């Protein structure tokens, strides 16, 4: 059943909040369909960062002067806002990082003393490299085994295979909430329940999920949840590691230095409490301010209508794409986000992407940092269009026209 | 756009010369573009005194065309000439100034790539891989 466009959703008003969209690329209006790689920023986010530097900037924590107090309040207010946004039980369960990649690295590094060579780590075939390599390295350090949950041809996790793979030796299950390449929305609640049954830790990579669905980490009951600010209409260089208090407490620190200590002598160091134990050095204060502003922006629009609009765009684009001869959609899960990956027989994604760019259409081409998934499908890359609530049906039509032109030029 | 996907590039990209694996492979080398996942396999069917390269690729039109032009340009050259040619062409691709007085008109079509910075690595991959292979040959 296709989602229909809701005439009540005023996409032009939304678009006026995003100044970057109002420009031409190669003589044509910019059509930005690369939202899975990074979303654009509303004016309010841009001005919040600018205002922070104009009015409130100093280093956070420990300062007695007014600017330091203001910067600290702004930084900690961001943490509170993020905690509410994903319904964490406590503000101190929110660790601010550079992004999803650093968040996963933090956990995979800091869990090292708890892992031994009899243990097994489970990931899935559709993981981003950022949720593969840190676990490979953990296995190299500890001798543990990395096991991969297979997917079916539609790009859905094989839960039967998972039930065969998961066992008493499974210490960690780490998987993506929404696949950045396939758009598959994984049944993470079921996976988390299976992991709990064998007392394994769970980490959910929510980089592609937070902008497109409500996240309630308490309801999910995951141990860790990670995401990046820049895929949530916030700035780059800021991200989140949510961890249950007892899980974060069990981890050793990731980096050492200022901020993360309570007391230092030349003989020994006492580590700080959560969340500061995991935030060594001066943090990205302006990034945190911008991320809070992005969350505020999402709170100011009708998210239900916005998300319906994204899926209506997805369904419309998919129907149009399927009319193109020799097209193959990569990722046809029943439960999908507004991401479409496709290939056109005998034509290379880079050539298509370059020609689309000449018509102002920004799509991503290549392996999308999921090389093992490309191997699974026996392809070198795909063309990926990923939609946001600021995209329009007319833009989809332009992409389809540009695709026709590219195919004619290259065939 | 027509300038990039001009006739010469399309001809070499869609019907590349020296495409395939020779029956006898004296030495081979794989090239990989980690940014996009493109791969090229280069094969030398003869020894260092008589350079002759063939290739297989899952690359884009630009990569295949560049590989085709590379084999035409350097096959039958001496090792030293081939290395110098590769250096000249790689610099020419990066700067858009492959010299028509020195190289064939077909090869100079690669001068357009500089206007598409995200595609320069596609065009360079065959030449880089050939240089690695020839270095292997030289010190074999």
Interface residues (C-beta under 8 A of the other chain):
Chain A: X348 X349 X350 X351 X354 X355 X358 X365 X366 X367 X371 X374 X380 X381 X409 X410
Chain B: X1 X2 X4 X5 X10 X35 X36 X37 X38 X39 X58 X59 X60 X61 X62 X116 X118 X119 X122
